[in-house]
Amino acid sequence: MQKRGKQLFPSKKIDSFENMLMLNSPIKFKPTVQVFYQPNKIFIRSNGYFITIPDDNGVFKATFELLDGQHTVKAISEKLITQFPEASEENLTDVICDLDEQYLLEKSDTAPSKILTDYDLERWHRNLDFFNSYCRLSDNKYGAQAKIKQARILLLGLGGLGSHILYDLVALGATDIRAVDFDKIDLTNLNRQILYGEDNIGQLKTEAAEQRIKQFCSQLDVDFINHRISGAADIERLLEGREIVICVADKPKEHILNWLNEACTKQGIPFINGGLDTQRAVYCSVIPGQSGCIHCWKTCVEAKSGDSANLLQAESAADAAESQPAPAIVPLVSAITSFVVAEFVRIVTNIAKPVATNKLLSVDFDTMQVKPAEVWQRQIDCDYCGKGTHDAY
């Protein structure tokens, strides 16, 4: 079996065929997998890729036709040995193992998580199909959605990025969100802040956001707090009962990142931070005890360049004035918020590894390419995260 010219069916298998034979569930191709039969070969299309399988004697076709959700692995093997006596049970079961390694199969009797209601299963059906593309036979697609539903999220900022992120989190199926902002809506916000309309001008963002998001999804446990953050202690109080933070607050721009880092590393809570920088958008993530933190980043900058360290200090000193213009355009806002929310999904569900730890990723408007703008390493002797621990989700 070949995919992009690479041999996918080596003679030695990762999974033991004995374990596969013990699987008592009927199995089938996932609904998103397409199988095309051609003379002496088979094409499988999945996740945007084609797999080519030479099939001169028809054994693969016979195998795949039994992957109909009615047969267990053992039943498939027994039928094929009758039809192809020259094939061994181990060889035939190895084919199933290889298909499983390519995330092509699912059990037909997988039960939904009890955490998910009938409403959840219908509303987030497309999510479940997506998560299923990451599942092997030993996994359960409903588990990822249940983790999102149960995630206890703190969202700092309901402006350009925050309004998009709140929408996206709820669209994903997150239901337990504490959102914080202190600002009121004005006309200049409406070039990018999609939660609000002209009739909300002059209203607190927390009030307008709560009204709109409950129209979008009624089954939420949301807590909107009108509060201006003024230090790490503020964030620590807001962290009570939370397990992940998304920070897109921009006032005070430099200080709030330091406060966030101090509070989250102290309590071992992962966070994602994002923002705009005129013609680019940037984001990073920190998992205390596993990745480097913001202090690690600044320590690495100081070690590499004295000028960069001086610039950081100057920016921090100027931050209190908050008088600098904040250019923003909705394409960059939409782009960076999608990356931030994707990182949230990776951290919470563990279907893939986080991509923004130990680096500041930048999206440049001219090219819309994602590149590392800064890279750092975890400092073992860091005063904030060096001795922290955090179990992966």
HUWO-V199050 format. One record per backbone hydrogen bond with DSSP energy under -1.0 kcal/mol. CO is the residue of the C=O (numbers start at 1). NH is the residue of the N-H. E is the energy in kcal/mol with one decimal. If there is no record, write none. Layout:
BEGIN
co-><CO & CO>
nh-><NH & NH>
e-><E & E>
END
This chain:
BEGIN
co-><1 & 2 & 3 & 6 & 16 & 17 & 18 & 20 & 26 & 27 & 28 & 30 & 34 & 36 & 38 & 40 & 41 & 42 & 43 & 44 & 45 & 46 & 49 & 51 & 52 & 53 & 58 & 59 & 60 & 61 & 64 & 66 & 67 & 71 & 72 & 73 & 74 & 75 & 76 & 77 & 78 & 79 & 80 & 84 & 88 & 89 & 90 & 91 & 92 & 93 & 94 & 95 & 96 & 97 & 98 & 99 & 100 & 104 & 106 & 113 & 117 & 118 & 119 & 120 & 122 & 124 & 125 & 126 & 127 & 128 & 130 & 131 & 132 & 136 & 140 & 142 & 143 & 144 & 145 & 146 & 147 & 152 & 152 & 153 & 154 & 155 & 156 & 159 & 160 & 161 & 162 & 163 & 164 & 165 & 166 & 167 & 168 & 169 & 175 & 176 & 177 & 178 & 179 & 180 & 181 & 183 & 185 & 186 & 187 & 189 & 189 & 192 & 193 & 197 & 198 & 200 & 203 & 204 & 205 & 206 & 207 & 208 & 209 & 210 & 212 & 213 & 218 & 223 & 225 & 225 & 231 & 232 & 233 & 234 & 235 & 237 & 239 & 244 & 245 & 246 & 247 & 252 & 254 & 255 & 256 & 257 & 258 & 259 & 260 & 261 & 262 & 263 & 264 & 270 & 271 & 272 & 273 & 275 & 279 & 280 & 281 & 282 & 283 & 284 & 286 & 287 & 287 & 293 & 294 & 295 & 296 & 297 & 298 & 299 & 300 & 301 & 305 & 306 & 307 & 308 & 309 & 310 & 311 & 312 & 313 & 314 & 318 & 329 & 330 & 331 & 332 & 333 & 334 & 335 & 336 & 337 & 338 & 339 & 340 & 341 & 342 & 343 & 344 & 345 & 346 & 356 & 358 & 360 & 360 & 361 & 362 & 363 & 364 & 369 & 371 & 374 & 379 & 382 & 385>
nh-><8 & 52 & 6 & 3 & 20 & 21 & 22 & 23 & 108 & 69 & 106 & 33 & 45 & 43 & 41 & 55 & 38 & 53 & 36 & 51 & 34 & 49 & 46 & 44 & 2 & 42 & 62 & 63 & 64 & 65 & 67 & 68 & 29 & 27 & 76 & 77 & 78 & 79 & 80 & 81 & 82 & 83 & 84 & 87 & 92 & 93 & 94 & 95 & 96 & 97 & 98 & 99 & 100 & 101 & 102 & 104 & 103 & 30 & 28 & 116 & 121 & 122 & 123 & 124 & 125 & 128 & 129 & 130 & 131 & 132 & 133 & 134 & 135 & 139 & 143 & 146 & 147 & 148 & 149 & 150 & 151 & 243 & 244 & 178 & 246 & 180 & 248 & 163 & 164 & 165 & 166 & 167 & 168 & 169 & 170 & 171 & 172 & 174 & 221 & 153 & 223 & 155 & 225 & 157 & 227 & 205 & 202 & 189 & 190 & 192 & 193 & 194 & 196 & 200 & 201 & 203 & 185 & 208 & 209 & 210 & 211 & 212 & 213 & 214 & 216 & 217 & 220 & 179 & 181 & 227 & 235 & 236 & 237 & 238 & 239 & 240 & 242 & 154 & 272 & 156 & 274 & 256 & 258 & 259 & 260 & 261 & 262 & 263 & 264 & 265 & 266 & 267 & 269 & 245 & 286 & 247 & 284 & 282 & 365 & 277 & 363 & 275 & 361 & 273 & 271 & 290 & 291 & 297 & 298 & 299 & 300 & 301 & 302 & 303 & 304 & 305 & 309 & 310 & 311 & 312 & 313 & 314 & 315 & 316 & 317 & 318 & 321 & 333 & 334 & 335 & 336 & 337 & 338 & 339 & 340 & 341 & 342 & 343 & 344 & 345 & 346 & 347 & 348 & 349 & 350 & 285 & 376 & 373 & 374 & 283 & 371 & 281 & 368 & 364 & 362 & 360 & 382 & 386 & 388>
e-><-3.6 & -3.1 & -1.8 & -2.0 & -1.6 & -2.4 & -1.3 & -1.4 & -2.5 & -2.1 & -2.4 & -2.0 & -2.9 & -2.8 & -1.9 & -2.8 & -2.6 & -2.8 & -3.3 & -2.7 & -2.4 & -2.1 & -2.5 & -2.5 & -3.7 & -2.2 & -2.2 & -1.9 & -3.0 & -2.2 & -1.2 & -1.9 & -1.2 & -2.2 & -2.4 & -2.6 & -2.4 & -2.1 & -2.3 & -2.2 & -1.3 & -1.5 & -3.5 & -2.0 & -2.2 & -2.3 & -2.1 & -1.3 & -1.2 & -2.1 & -2.4 & -2.2 & -2.3 & -2.3 & -1.2 & -1.9 & -2.0 & -2.4 & -2.1 & -1.3 & -2.5 & -1.8 & -2.9 & -2.6 & -1.2 & -2.1 & -1.8 & -2.0 & -3.0 & -2.1 & -1.1 & -1.6 & -1.6 & -2.1 & -1.6 & -2.1 & -2.0 & -1.8 & -2.4 & -2.0 & -1.2 & -3.0 & -1.2 & -2.6 & -2.8 & -2.4 & -3.0 & -2.6 & -1.0 & -2.7 & -2.7 & -1.5 & -2.6 & -3.0 & -2.1 & -2.6 & -1.9 & -2.5 & -3.6 & -2.6 & -2.4 & -3.0 & -3.0 & -2.8 & -1.6 & -2.5 & -3.2 & -1.7 & -1.3 & -1.7 & -2.3 & -1.3 & -1.5 & -2.0 & -1.3 & -2.6 & -2.5 & -2.3 & -2.8 & -1.9 & -2.0 & -2.4 & -2.7 & -1.6 & -1.5 & -2.1 & -1.5 & -2.2 & -1.9 & -1.0 & -1.3 & -2.5 & -1.9 & -1.9 & -1.5 & -1.1 & -2.8 & -2.2 & -2.3 & -2.7 & -1.9 & -2.7 & -1.2 & -2.6 & -2.5 & -2.3 & -2.4 & -2.5 & -2.6 & -2.3 & -1.5 & -1.3 & -2.5 & -1.9 & -2.9 & -3.1 & -2.2 & -2.8 & -2.6 & -3.4 & -3.2 & -2.3 & -2.6 & -2.6 & -2.3 & -2.5 & -2.6 & -2.0 & -2.4 & -2.4 & -2.4 & -2.2 & -2.4 & -1.9 & -1.8 & -2.7 & -1.8 & -2.2 & -2.2 & -2.3 & -1.9 & -2.2 & -2.7 & -2.2 & -2.1 & -2.0 & -1.1 & -1.8 & -3.1 & -2.1 & -2.5 & -2.1 & -1.6 & -1.6 & -2.4 & -2.5 & -2.0 & -2.1 & -2.0 & -2.2 & -2.2 & -2.4 & -2.7 & -2.5 & -1.7 & -2.3 & -2.2 & -3.6 & -1.2 & -1.9 & -2.5 & -2.0 & -3.6 & -1.5 & -3.4 & -2.5 & -2.4 & -1.2 & -1.4>
END
